[in-house]
Amino acid sequence: MSRNLGRVHGRGAGQRPPHHYRGRRTAGEDRSRNDREAGLEDRVTARQGLFQDVLLEDGTAPNFDVAFLDGHHQKDATLEYFDALYEFANEDAIIAFDDVNGYSDGMDEAWAEIRADPRVDLSVLTNRTGFVVVNSSVSDPKRFSLPY
C-alpha cells in the first residue's frame, strides 16, 4: 500500500548532512530553494516521493540523530513510520511527530501508543507536537506533557 508522506526531516550524526524527505513536489522545490538561499545546498540531501520509496531507498536509510515527521495524519501510517524510523535511529535519537494532540482521534491514539512503546525512553508532548527519545541509556522511561 502506498503512503503519501508530507514531510520527514532527518539530521545525521557528525558532519553528515541532514536529509529532507518530501511528498509534495512544491514542498520539495521550496526546501531546495530555501537550502540554496541559506547556502546549505552542499550540506543537505533532499529526497521527494512516497515514504517507502524515499526513506528506504535501495532498502536502506541514513541513520539519524533527529527526525521530524509531518504530513500523513493517520494512526496506522504514523505508527508504521515510527517503526521504520526507529530502525535507523542513532543512540539518543529524537523523533518529533507533528499534530499528535488534538488533530484527530486517530492521531491522539497513535501518540498514546508511541509514548507507551517500550522502545521510547523519554516522551514530551507540547501543544500539538510530540517528541520521543529512543536508544538512550535512560533506565526508567519518562513521560511529560507541557502545559500550553
N, C-alpha and C positions, 0 to 999 in steps of 0.2 A: 504494500500500500504506500502510495506517495504521500509525503507530508510536506506542505509548503512552509518553509521557515521564514519568519520575519527577520530576526537578527540573532546571531550568536557572535560574540566577540571573545577572542581568547588572547591572553598575554603569556607568551612563553618565558621560560626562565632565562636568567642571564642576559646575554646580548641578542638572543633570538628575537625576531620581530613579532609583534602581535599579529594575529590572524583575524580577519573580519569575514564572517560568512553572511551573505545577503541573499534573501529570497527574491526580492523585487529588483528589477533592473534599475529603476530610478534611484532606489536606495543605494545600490552598489555604485552607480555613477556619482551620486552625491558624496559618498565616502571617499572614492578615488580623488575627486576634485578637492575635497577638504584636506586629504592627506597631502596632495601636491601643493596646495596653497600654504600648508603649515610646514612644508619642507620635510615631510616624513615619508615620501613615496618610496625611498630606498630602504625604509625600516619597517614597512607594513606589507603584509601579503593579504590581498583581498580575493575571496572566492565568492562566486554567486551561483545560486541554483537551489535545488531541493536539498533539505538537510542531509539525507542519507548519501547524496551524491557528493556534497562538498565537504562535509565533516569527515566522512570515512572514505575519502578519495583514495583509490587503489587499496582499499582495505585497511588504511592506516590514517592516523590523525596526529597532528603535533601535540606533544604534551603541553600543558599549560599551567600557569600559576593562578590566573584569574580568567573567568569566562562570564559573559553576560548574555542571558537568554531572554529574548523578547520576540513575540510575533505570532506564534501558533497557540492561541489561548484555549486549549482543550486539555482536559485532565489527562487522558491516556497519552497524548502526544508529549505533554510536559514530563510525565513520568518516564517515557521512553527516552527523551532527550537527557534526563538526569542519568539514567543508566548508561547511555552512550558516552556522555561527558565524563562520568566517574572513571571509566576505563583509561582515560588519558590524563587524569589529574595528577599533578606533581604532589609532593609532600606539602602539607599545609595549603592546599589549593582552595580558592574561594570560587563558588559558583553563585551567581546572582540570578534570581528569577523575577522578572517584572510582572506586575499585575496579578499577584497571587493572593491579594487581600481585597475583597470587595468587588472584584471584576465579575465573577460568576461563581455559582455554587461549585462547578467543576474545578475551577482554579483554586478555590478555597480548599477543596478536598485534596487536590494534588499537593498543595503546600503542607497540609496536615500529614500526608503520607511521607513526603520528603523529609520533613523535620523530625519525624519519628523513626526514620530509616536508621538501622544500626551503623551504617557507614558514615553517618553525619555526626561529627564530633561537637559542632557548635552551630546554632542557628540563631539568626537575628531577623525579626520582622519589623520593617518600618511601615510607613503609611501603606504603600502598595507593593513594595519590593521586599523579597526575602533573600537573605544571604546565608549560605552554609559553608562551613569549613570541613574539608574531608582529608583523610590521610594524615591526620595530625597525631601528636603524642598526648592529646587530651585523654585522660583515663576515665573521666566521668562526663558524659555528654551534657552540654549546657544548652538551654533554650531561653531566648529572650524575646520580648516584644517591647518595642519602644513606643511610648505614648505619642500621639500626634494630634 
